[in-house]
């Protein structure tokens, strides 16, 4: 079992940088790795189709460049998907759609070993991250302890009980989800309104105060200053499909103008 780079960086209190991908093509992970700039890649599995072979192949690509892989997992069946991603070699799971501290506790249990000390539900399984062994060793248990648990703070229930959520043992990182939150309070599409930006700031500042690192999702590097001034040190910048769409749109528009259409 290879070292968990994301866990090591968090333990060392160092900043982290990631990016998002929707595609299952491992070469995209390799292209990101070639830059030498990113600590981990988030595969946003909640937003696109994939199979179990894709998880193995994405993790292999991350291995080549000493990058961790993170899976953003659907609400259901999050237990199955999270455990299979860990078995493939993913070092972190980002859990969406939690609505209470009890939901968050269950997410932590999903990734931890089923031992008296850990209280998790991950048993012994011969999967890629154990090769060539059966699993169930002390090293196996430690690898599961090292899995980074990230939680989306995006539902009214988790925002309203934020202190309880952040107090759940085993939560390593949180991510604000303004779109879900705005929809959940009946204000769909208003995630950037002044009122919701105040809620966003409260989530970030509370997380920092309670010692749970928040991560900011940004589209470009120049958007980081707002969060850096708050004390945020963990970022995920850009998404493959958005990057492609914006390039095709801008270049296509320029060429259409040049063609007179």
TIROKE-220761 format. One record per residue: residue number from 1; x, y, z of N, C-alpha, C in turn. Coordinates in Angstrom, 1 decimal, decimal comma. Atoms other than C-alpha are relative to their C-alpha. Layout:
! TIROKE-220761
 resi   n_px   n_py   n_pz  ca_px  ca_py  ca_pz   c_px   c_py   c_pz
  NUM      X      Y      Z      X      Y      Z      X      Y      Z
...
END
This chain:
! TIROKE-220761
 resi   n_px   n_py   n_pz  ca_px  ca_py  ca_pz   c_px   c_py   c_pz
    1    0,8   -1,2    0,0    0,0    0,0    0,0    0,9    1,2    0,0
    2   -0,9   -1,1    0,2    1,6    3,2   -1,2   -0,4    1,1    1,0
    3    0,3   -1,1   -0,9    1,8    6,3    1,0   -1,1    0,9   -0,5
    4    1,1   -0,9    0,3   -1,2    8,6    1,1    0,5    1,5    0,0
    5   -0,7   -1,3    0,1    0,2   11,9   -0,2   -0,9    1,1    0,6
    6    0,9   -1,0   -0,6   -2,9   14,0    0,7    0,0   -0,1    1,5
    7   -0,1    0,1   -1,4   -2,9   12,6    4,2    1,3    0,6    0,6
    8   -1,3   -0,5   -0,5    0,8   13,4    4,6    0,1    1,5    0,0
    9    0,0   -1,5    0,1    0,3   17,0    3,5   -0,8    0,6    1,1
   10    0,9   -0,5   -1,0   -2,6   17,5    5,9    0,7   -0,2    1,4
   11   -0,7    0,2   -1,3   -0,5   16,0    8,8    1,1    1,0    0,2
   12   -1,1   -1,0    0,0    2,3   18,4    7,9   -0,5    1,4    0,0
   13    0,6   -1,3    0,0   -0,1   21,3    7,9    0,5    0,8   -1,2
   14   -0,4   -0,6    1,2    0,9   22,1    4,3   -1,2    0,3   -0,9
   15    1,2   -0,3    0,9   -1,4   23,7    1,7   -0,1   -1,1   -1,1
   16    0,2    1,0    1,0   -2,8   21,4   -1,0   -0,7    0,7   -1,2
   17    0,6   -0,5    1,3   -3,8   22,0   -4,7   -0,6   -1,2   -0,8
   18    0,6    1,0    0,9   -6,2   19,9   -6,8   -0,7    0,6   -1,1
   19    0,9   -0,5    1,1   -8,3   20,1   -9,9   -1,1   -1,1   -0,2
   20    1,1    0,9    0,2  -11,5   18,4  -11,0    0,0   -0,6   -1,4
   21    0,2    0,6    1,3  -12,1   15,9  -13,8   -1,3   -0,7    0,0
   22    1,2    0,8    0,2  -15,3   14,4  -15,2    0,3   -1,2   -0,9
   23   -0,4    1,0    0,9  -13,6   12,3  -17,8    0,6   -1,2    0,7
   24   -0,6    1,2   -0,6  -12,6    8,7  -17,1    1,3   -0,4   -0,8
   25   -1,2    0,3    0,8   -9,6    8,8  -19,6    1,2    0,2    0,9
   26   -1,1   -0,1   -0,9   -6,5    8,1  -17,5    1,1    1,0   -0,5
   27   -1,0   -0,9    0,6   -4,4   10,2  -19,9   -0,2    1,5    0,5
   28    0,3   -1,3   -0,5   -6,1   13,3  -18,5    0,7    0,2    1,4
   29   -0,7    0,0   -1,3   -4,7   12,4  -15,0    1,5    0,1   -0,3
   30   -1,4   -0,1    0,3   -1,3   11,9  -16,6    0,4    1,4   -0,5
   31   -0,3   -1,4    0,4   -1,5   15,3  -18,3    0,1    1,0    1,2
   32   -0,1   -0,8   -1,2   -2,2   16,9  -15,0    1,3   -0,3    0,8
   33   -1,2    0,4   -0,7    0,6   14,9  -13,4    1,3    0,6   -0,7
   34   -1,1   -0,5    0,7    3,0   16,1  -16,1    0,4    1,4    0,4
   35   -0,3   -1,4   -0,4    2,7   19,7  -14,8    0,9    0,0    1,3
   36   -0,7    0,1   -1,2    4,2   18,6  -11,5   -0,5    1,0    1,1
   37    0,5   -1,1   -0,9    2,0   21,2   -9,7   -1,2   -0,5    0,9
   38    1,2    0,4   -0,7   -1,0   19,2   -8,3    0,3   -1,1    0,9
   39   -0,2    1,1   -1,1   -1,2   17,1   -5,1   -1,0   -1,1   -0,2
   40    0,9    1,0    0,2   -4,3   15,3   -6,0   -1,1    0,4   -1,1
   41    1,0   -0,2    1,0   -7,1   15,0   -8,6   -1,3   -0,5    0,5
   42    1,4    0,5   -0,4  -10,8   14,9   -7,8   -0,7   -0,5   -1,2
   43    0,9    0,6    1,0  -12,8   12,6  -10,0   -1,4    0,2    0,5
   44    1,4   -0,4   -0,5  -16,3   14,1   -9,8   -0,9   -1,1   -0,5
   45    0,8    1,1    0,4  -18,0   10,7  -10,1   -1,5    0,3    0,1
   46    1,4   -0,3   -0,2  -21,3   12,2   -8,9   -0,6    0,6   -1,3
   47    0,5   -0,8    1,1  -21,6   14,1  -12,2    0,1   -0,7   -1,4
   48   -0,2    0,7    1,3  -20,8   11,5  -14,9    0,0   -1,5    0,2
   49    0,0    1,5   -0,1  -20,8    7,8  -15,8    1,4   -0,5    0,1
   50   -1,3    0,6   -0,2  -18,0    5,5  -14,8   -0,3   -1,5    0,4
   51    0,1    1,4   -0,6  -17,4    1,8  -14,0    1,1   -0,3    0,9
   52   -1,0    0,3   -1,0  -15,2    0,0  -11,5    1,4   -0,1   -0,7
   53   -1,3    0,0    0,7  -12,4   -0,5  -14,1    0,5    1,4   -0,1
   54   -0,4   -1,4    0,1  -12,3    3,3  -14,5    0,7    0,4    1,3
   55   -0,6   -0,4   -1,3  -11,6    3,7  -10,8    1,4   -0,6    0,1
   56   -1,4    0,6    0,0   -8,6    1,3  -11,0    0,9    0,7   -0,9
   57   -0,9   -0,7    1,0   -7,2    3,0  -14,1    0,3    1,4    0,4
   58   -0,2   -1,4   -0,5   -7,6    6,5  -12,7    1,0    0,0    1,1
   59   -0,9    0,1   -1,1   -5,8    5,4   -9,5    1,4   -0,3   -0,5
   60   -1,3    0,4    0,6   -3,0    3,8  -11,6    0,7    1,3   -0,6
   61   -0,6   -1,2    0,6   -2,5    7,1  -13,5    0,5    0,9    1,1
   62   -0,4   -0,8   -1,1   -2,3    9,0  -10,2    1,3   -0,5    0,6
   63   -1,2    0,6   -0,6    0,3    6,5   -8,9    1,3    0,4   -0,7
   64   -1,2   -0,3    0,8    2,7    7,3  -11,8    0,6    1,3    0,4
   65   -0,5   -1,3   -0,3    3,0   10,9  -10,7   -0,1    0,4    1,4
   66    0,1   -0,2   -1,4    2,7   10,5   -7,0   -1,1    1,0    0,4
   67    1,2   -0,8   -0,4   -0,7   12,2   -6,9   -1,0   -0,9    0,6
   68    1,1    0,7   -0,6   -3,5   11,2   -4,7   -1,3    0,2   -0,9
   69    1,3   -0,1    0,7   -7,0   10,6   -6,2   -1,1    0,1    1,0
   70    1,2   -0,1   -0,9  -10,3   11,7   -4,6   -1,2   -0,2   -0,8
   71    1,2    0,3    0,6  -13,7   10,5   -5,5   -1,1    0,8    0,7
   72    1,2   -0,6   -0,5  -16,8   12,8   -5,1   -1,1   -1,0   -0,3
   73    0,9    1,1    0,1  -19,4   10,2   -4,4   -1,5    0,4    0,1
   74    1,4   -0,3    0,0  -23,1   10,1   -5,0   -0,6   -0,3    1,4
   75    0,7    0,3   -1,2  -25,6   10,1   -2,1   -0,2   -1,5    0,2
   76    0,2    1,5   -0,1  -26,5    6,5   -2,9    0,5   -0,6   -1,3
   77   -0,4    0,7   -1,2  -25,0    4,0   -3,0    1,4    0,4    0,5
   78   -1,3   -0,5   -0,3  -22,2    5,9   -1,4    0,9   -1,0    0,8
   79   -0,9    0,9   -0,6  -21,0    3,1    0,8    0,7   -0,9   -0,9
   80   -0,6    0,9    1,0  -20,4    0,7   -2,1    1,0    0,8   -0,8
   81   -0,9   -0,8    0,9  -18,9    3,4   -4,3    1,3    0,4    0,7
   82   -1,2   -0,5   -0,8  -16,6    4,8   -1,6    1,0   -1,1    0,3
   83   -0,9    1,1   -0,3  -15,3    1,4   -0,6    0,7   -0,6   -1,2
   84   -0,7    0,5    1,2  -14,6    0,3   -4,1    1,0    1,0   -0,5
   85   -1,0   -1,0    0,4  -12,8    3,6   -4,9    1,3   -0,2    0,9
   86   -1,1    0,2   -0,9  -10,6    3,1   -1,8    0,7   -1,3   -0,4
   87   -0,6    1,2    0,4  -10,0   -0,5   -2,9    0,8    0,2   -1,3
   88   -0,7   -0,3    1,2   -8,9    0,9   -6,3    1,3    0,8    0,2
   89   -1,2   -0,8   -0,3   -6,3    3,1   -4,6   -0,3    1,5    0,2
   90    0,3   -1,4   -0,3   -8,1    6,4   -4,1    0,3    0,3    1,5
   91   -0,4   -0,3   -1,3   -6,8    8,2   -1,1   -1,0    0,9    0,8
   92    0,9   -0,9   -0,7   -9,8   10,4   -0,3   -1,4   -0,1   -0,6
   93    1,4    0,0    0,4  -13,6   10,4   -0,5   -0,6    1,3    0,4
   94    0,8   -1,2   -0,3  -15,7   13,6   -0,8   -1,4   -0,4    0,0
   95    1,3    0,5   -0,2  -19,1   12,8    0,5   -1,0    1,2   -0,3
   96    1,0   -1,0    0,3  -22,0   14,8   -1,0   -1,3   -0,3    0,8
   97    1,4    0,2   -0,4  -25,6   15,3    0,3   -0,1   -0,4    1,5
   98    0,2    0,3   -1,4  -25,0   14,9    4,1   -0,9    1,1    0,5
   99    1,1   -0,9   -0,5  -27,9   16,5    6,0    0,1    0,1    1,6
  100    0,0    0,0   -1,5  -26,9   15,9    9,7    1,4   -0,5    0,4
  101   -1,2    0,5   -0,6  -24,0   15,1   12,0    0,0   -1,6   -0,1
  102    0,1    1,5    0,1  -25,3   11,5   12,0    0,4   -0,5   -1,4
  103   -0,5    0,4    1,4  -24,9   11,3    8,2    1,5    0,1   -0,1
  104   -1,4   -0,1    0,1  -21,4   12,5    8,5    0,7   -1,1    0,8
  105   -0,6    1,2   -0,7  -20,6    9,9   11,2    0,0   -1,3   -0,8
  106    0,1    1,2    0,9  -21,8    7,2    8,8    1,0    0,1   -1,1
  107   -1,0   -0,1    1,0  -19,6    8,5    6,1    1,4   -0,4    0,5
  108   -1,2    0,4   -0,6  -16,6    8,2    8,4    0,1   -1,5    0,2
  109    0,0    1,4   -0,2  -17,6    4,7    9,3    0,2   -0,8   -1,3
  110   -0,2    0,7    1,3  -17,7    3,7    5,6    1,4   -0,2   -0,3
  111   -1,4    0,1    0,4  -14,0    4,4    5,1    0,9   -0,6    1,0
  112   -0,8    0,5   -1,1  -12,7    3,1    8,4   -0,1   -1,5    0,1
  113   -0,1    1,4   -0,2  -11,7   -0,5    9,2   -1,0   -0,5    1,0
  114    1,0    0,6   -0,9  -14,2   -2,8   10,9    0,8   -0,6    1,2
  115   -0,8    0,4   -1,2  -12,1   -3,0   14,1   -0,7    0,6    1,3
  116    0,6   -0,6   -1,2  -13,1   -2,4   17,8    0,4    1,4    0,2
  117   -0,5   -1,3   -0,2  -10,9    0,7   17,8   -0,6    1,0   -1,0
  118    0,4   -0,9    1,1  -12,0    2,2   14,5   -1,5    0,1   -0,2
  119    1,4   -0,1    0,1  -15,7    1,3   14,5   -0,5    0,1   -1,4
  120    0,5   -0,2    1,4  -15,9    1,3   10,7   -0,7   -1,2   -0,5
  121    0,7    1,1    0,7  -17,6   -0,9    8,2    0,8   -0,6   -1,2
  122   -0,9    0,5    1,1  -14,7   -1,6    5,8    0,7   -1,3    0,5
  123   -0,5    1,3   -0,4  -13,9   -5,3    6,1    1,2   -0,4   -0,8
  124   -1,2    0,5    0,8  -11,2   -7,5    4,5   -0,4   -0,2   -1,5
  125    0,3    0,1    1,4  -11,2   -7,3    0,7    1,3    0,0   -0,8
  126   -1,2    0,0    0,9   -8,6   -8,3   -1,9   -0,3    0,9   -1,2
  127    0,1   -1,0    1,1   -8,6   -5,2   -4,1    1,3    0,6   -0,3
  128   -1,3   -0,5    0,5   -6,0   -3,2   -5,9    0,9    0,5    1,0
  129   -0,9   -0,6   -1,0   -4,7   -1,3   -2,9    0,7   -1,0    0,9
  130   -0,6    1,0   -0,9   -3,8   -4,5   -1,1    1,0   -0,9   -0,7
  131   -0,8    0,9    0,7   -2,0   -6,3   -3,9    1,5    0,1    0,4
  132    0,5    1,4    0,2   -0,3   -8,7   -3,6   -0,2   -0,6    1,4
  133    0,3    0,6   -1,3   -1,9   -9,6   -0,3   -1,5   -0,1    0,1
  134    1,4    0,2   -0,2   -5,3  -10,5    1,0   -0,6    1,1    0,8
  135    0,6   -1,1   -0,8   -5,8   -7,6    3,4   -0,2   -0,4    1,4
  136    0,3    0,4   -1,4   -6,7   -7,5    7,0    1,2    0,1    0,9
  137   -1,2   -0,2   -0,8   -3,1   -6,7    8,2   -0,1    1,3    0,8
  138   -0,1   -1,3   -0,7   -2,1   -3,9   10,5    0,2    1,1   -1,0
  139   -0,3   -1,0    1,1   -0,8   -2,1    7,4   -1,3    0,4   -0,7
  140    1,3   -0,2    0,7   -4,3   -2,5    5,8   -0,9    0,9    0,8
  141    0,8   -0,8   -0,9   -6,0   -1,1    8,8    0,5    1,5    0,1
  142   -0,6   -1,4    0,0   -3,6    1,9    8,9   -0,3    0,7   -1,3
  143    0,3   -0,7    1,3   -4,2    2,6    5,2   -1,4    0,5    0,0
  144    1,4   -0,5   -0,1   -7,9    2,9    5,9   -0,1    1,1    1,0
  145    0,0   -1,2   -0,9   -7,2    5,2    8,8    0,5    1,2   -0,7
  146   -0,6   -1,2    0,8   -5,2    7,4    6,4   -0,9    0,6   -1,0
  147    0,9   -0,6    1,0   -8,1    7,8    4,0   -0,5    1,3    0,4
  148    0,4   -1,4   -0,3   -9,0   11,5    3,9   -1,5    0,1   -0,2
  149    1,5   -0,2    0,1  -12,7   12,1    4,6   -0,3    1,5   -0,1
  150    0,4   -1,4    0,3  -14,0   15,3    3,0   -1,6    0,0   -0,1
  151    1,5   -0,1    0,0  -17,6   16,5    3,5   -0,5    1,2   -0,7
  152    0,6   -1,2    0,6  -19,7   18,8    1,4   -0,9    0,6    1,0
  153    1,0   -0,7   -0,8  -21,4   21,4    3,5   -0,9    0,8   -1,0
  154    0,9   -0,5    1,1  -24,3   22,1    1,2   -1,5   -0,1    0,2
  155    1,4    0,2   -0,3  -27,5   21,2    2,8   -0,4    0,9    1,3
  156    0,4   -0,8   -1,2  -29,5   23,4    5,3    0,3   -0,7    1,3
  157   -0,2    0,7   -1,2  -29,2   20,7    7,9    1,4    0,0    0,5
  158   -1,4   -0,1   -0,5  -25,4   20,7    8,0    0,5    1,4    0,3
  159   -0,3   -1,4   -0,3  -25,2   24,5    7,8   -0,6    0,4    1,4
  160    0,6   -0,4   -1,2  -27,6   24,8   10,7    0,6   -0,7    1,2
  161   -0,7    0,7   -1,1  -25,7   22,3   12,8    1,5   -0,1   -0,2
  162   -1,3    0,0    0,5  -22,3   23,2   11,6    1,0   -0,4    1,1
  163   -1,0    0,3   -1,1  -20,5   23,0   15,0    0,0   -1,5    0,3
  164    0,1    1,5   -0,2  -21,8   19,4   15,5    0,7   -0,8   -1,1
  165   -0,6    0,7    1,1  -20,8   18,4   12,0    1,5    0,1    0,1
  166   -1,4   -0,2    0,0  -17,3   19,8   12,4    0,7   -0,7    1,2
  167   -0,5    0,6   -1,2  -17,0   18,1   15,8    0,1   -1,6   -0,2
  168    0,0    1,4    0,3  -17,4   14,6   14,2    1,4   -0,5   -0,1
  169   -1,4    0,6    0,1  -14,2   12,6   14,8    0,2   -0,7   -1,4
  170   -0,3    0,6    1,3  -12,6   11,7   11,5   -0,3    0,8   -1,2
  171    0,2   -0,9    1,1  -13,7   14,6    9,4    1,3    0,8   -0,2
  172   -1,3   -0,6    0,3  -10,5   15,9    7,7   -0,1    1,3   -0,8
  173    0,0   -1,1    0,9  -11,7   18,5    5,3   -1,5    0,3   -0,3
  174    1,3   -0,3    0,4  -14,9   20,4    4,3    0,0    0,8   -1,3
  175    0,1   -0,8    1,3  -16,1   21,9    1,0   -1,4    0,6    0,0
  176    1,2   -0,7    0,2  -18,8   24,5    0,6   -0,7   -0,3   -1,3
  177    0,8    0,3    1,2  -21,6   23,7   -1,8   -1,2    1,0   -0,1
  178    0,9   -1,1    0,0  -23,4   27,0   -2,5   -1,3   -0,3   -0,9
  179    1,1    0,3    0,9  -25,6   25,7   -5,3   -1,1   -0,8    0,6
  180    1,0    0,9   -0,7  -27,2   22,9   -3,3   -0,7    0,8    1,1
  181    0,6   -0,7   -1,2  -27,6   25,2   -0,3   -1,0    1,0   -0,5
  182    0,9   -1,0    0,5  -29,3   27,9   -2,3   -1,3   -0,6   -0,4
  183    1,2    0,7    0,4  -31,7   25,4   -3,8   -0,8   -0,5    1,2
  184    0,6    0,6   -1,2  -32,3   23,8   -0,4   -0,8    1,0    0,9
  185    0,7   -1,0   -0,8  -33,5   27,1    1,2   -1,0    0,8   -0,9
  186    1,0   -0,6    0,8  -35,7   28,0   -1,7    0,5    1,2   -0,8
  187   -0,6   -1,1    0,7  -33,3   30,4   -3,4    0,9   -0,5   -1,1
  188   -0,8    0,7    1,1  -32,1   28,4   -6,4    0,6    1,1   -0,9
  189   -0,8   -0,9    0,9  -29,4   30,1   -8,5    0,5    1,2    0,7
  190   -0,5   -1,2   -0,7  -28,5   32,7   -5,8    1,2   -0,3    0,8
  191   -1,2    0,4   -0,8  -25,3   31,1   -4,5    1,0    1,2    0,2
  192   -0,9   -1,1   -0,1  -23,4   34,3   -5,2   -0,7    1,3    0,5
  193    0,6   -1,2   -0,5  -25,9   36,7   -3,7    0,7    0,4    1,3
  194   -0,7   -0,4   -1,3  -24,6   38,8   -0,7   -0,4   -0,8    1,2
  195    0,4    0,7   -1,2  -26,7   36,9    1,8    0,6   -1,4    0,0
  196   -0,6    1,3    0,0  -25,4   33,5    0,7    1,5    0,1    0,1
  197   -1,5   -0,1   -0,2  -21,8   34,7    0,5    0,3    0,2    1,5
  198   -0,2   -0,1   -1,4  -22,2   35,6    4,1   -0,1   -1,3    0,7
  199    0,0    1,4   -0,5  -23,2   32,0    4,9    1,2   -0,7   -0,4
  200   -1,2    0,6    0,5  -20,3   30,8    2,8    1,2    0,4    0,9
  201   -1,1   -0,5   -0,8  -17,9   33,0    4,8   -0,1   -0,6    1,4
  202    0,2    0,5   -1,3  -19,4   31,8    8,1    0,5   -1,5    0,1
  203   -0,4    1,5    0,0  -18,8   28,1    7,1    1,5   -0,1   -0,1
  204   -1,5    0,0    0,1  -15,2   28,8    6,1    0,6    0,4    1,3
  205   -0,6   -0,6   -1,2  -14,4   30,9    9,2   -0,2   -1,0    1,2
  206    0,3    0,9   -1,1  -16,1   28,4   11,6    0,9   -1,3   -0,2
  207   -0,8    1,1    0,2  -14,2   25,5   10,0    1,5    0,2    0,4
  208   -1,3   -0,3   -0,4  -10,9   27,2   10,4    0,2    0,2    1,5
  209    0,0   -0,2   -1,5  -11,7   28,2   14,0    0,0   -1,4    0,7
  210    0,1    1,3   -0,7  -12,5   24,5   14,8    1,0   -0,9   -0,5
  211   -1,1    0,8    0,4   -9,4   23,2   13,1   -0,3   -1,1   -1,0
  212    0,3    0,9    1,1  -11,1   21,4   10,2    0,3    0,8   -1,3
  213   -0,4   -0,8    1,2   -9,4   22,6    6,9   -1,1    0,1   -1,0
  214    1,0   -0,1    1,1  -11,9   24,0    4,4    0,8    0,1   -1,3
  215   -0,6   -0,1    1,4  -11,2   23,7    0,7   -0,9    0,9   -0,8
  216    0,7   -0,9    0,9  -12,2   26,4   -1,8    0,1   -0,5   -1,4
  217    0,0    0,3    1,4  -13,3   25,6   -5,3    0,0    1,3   -0,8
  218   -0,1   -1,3    0,7  -12,3   28,3   -7,7    0,2   -0,4   -1,5
  219   -0,2    0,3    1,4  -12,2   28,6  -11,5    1,3    0,5   -0,5
  220   -1,3   -0,5    0,4   -9,0   30,6  -11,8    0,8    0,4    1,2
  221   -0,9   -0,3   -1,2   -6,0   31,4   -9,6   -0,3    1,4    0,6
  222    0,2   -1,4   -0,5   -6,9   35,1   -9,3   -1,2    0,0    1,0
  223    1,2    0,0   -1,0  -10,1   34,1   -7,3    0,5   -0,5    1,3
  224   -0,5    0,6   -1,3   -7,9   32,6   -4,5    0,1    1,1    1,1
  225   -0,3   -1,0   -1,0   -7,2   35,9   -2,8   -1,0    0,2    1,1
  226    1,1   -0,1   -0,9  -10,6   36,2   -1,2    0,1   -1,0    1,1
  227   -0,1    1,2   -1,0  -10,1   32,8    0,5    1,3    0,0    0,7
  228   -1,3   -0,1   -0,6   -6,4   33,3    1,2   -0,1    1,0    1,2
  229    0,1   -1,0   -1,0   -7,3   36,4    3,2   -0,8   -0,5    1,2
  230    0,7    0,6   -1,1   -9,6   34,3    5,3    0,8   -1,1    0,7
  231   -0,8    1,0   -0,6   -6,9   31,8    6,0   -0,1   -1,4   -0,6
  232    0,2    1,3    0,8   -7,9   29,1    3,5    1,3   -0,4   -0,7
  233   -1,3    0,4    0,6   -4,9   27,0    2,3   -0,2   -1,2   -0,9
  234    0,3    1,2    0,8   -6,6   24,2    0,3   -0,9    0,5   -1,1
  235    0,7   -0,5    1,2   -7,8   24,8   -3,2   -0,2   -1,1   -1,1
  236    0,2    0,8    1,2   -9,3   23,0   -6,2   -0,4    0,9   -1,1
  237    0,2   -1,0    1,1   -9,1   24,9   -9,4   -0,3   -0,6   -1,3
  238    0,3    0,4    1,4  -10,8   24,3  -12,7   -0,7   -1,4   -0,1
  239    0,7    1,3    0,3  -12,9   21,4  -14,2    0,2   -0,2   -1,4
  240   -0,4    0,2    1,4  -11,9   19,7  -17,4   -1,1    0,3   -1,0
  241    1,1   -0,2    1,0  -15,3   19,9  -19,1   -0,3    1,5   -0,2
  242    0,2   -1,5    0,0  -15,7   23,6  -18,2    1,2    0,7   -0,8
  243   -1,2   -0,6    0,7  -12,1   24,4  -19,4   -0,2   -0,2   -1,5
  244    0,1    0,3    1,5  -12,8   22,7  -22,8   -1,2    0,8   -0,6
  245    1,1   -0,8    0,5  -16,2   24,4  -23,2    0,3    1,4   -0,2
  246   -0,3   -1,4    0,1  -14,9   27,8  -22,5    1,0    0,3   -1,1
  247   -1,0   -0,2    1,2  -12,0   27,4  -25,0   -0,7   -0,2   -1,3
  248    0,8    0,2    1,3  -14,3   26,0  -27,7   -0,9    1,2   -0,3
  249    1,0   -1,1    0,2  -16,8   28,8  -27,1    0,8    1,3   -0,4
  250   -0,7   -1,3    0,3  -14,3   31,7  -27,1    0,7   -0,1   -1,4
  251   -0,7    0,2    1,3  -12,3   30,3  -30,1   -1,0   -0,1   -1,2
  252    1,0    0,1    1,0  -15,4   29,4  -32,0   -0,6    1,4   -0,3
  253    0,6   -1,3    0,2  -16,9   32,9  -31,5    0,9    0,9   -0,8
  254   -1,0   -0,9    0,7  -13,7   34,6  -32,7    0,1   -0,4   -1,4
  255   -0,1    0,5    1,4  -13,5   32,4  -35,8   -1,3    0,3   -0,8
  256    1,3   -0,3    0,7  -17,2   32,9  -36,6    0,0    1,5   -0,4
  257   -0,1   -1,5    0,4  -16,6   36,7  -36,5    0,9    0,2   -1,2
  258   -0,9   -0,1    1,1  -13,6   36,3  -38,7   -0,6   -0,5   -1,4
  259    0,6    0,5    1,2  -15,7   34,3  -41,2   -1,2    0,8   -0,4
  260    1,2   -0,9    0,4  -18,5   36,9  -41,1   -1,3   -0,6    0,3
  261    1,3    0,7   -0,4  -21,1   34,6  -39,5   -0,3    0,3    1,4
END
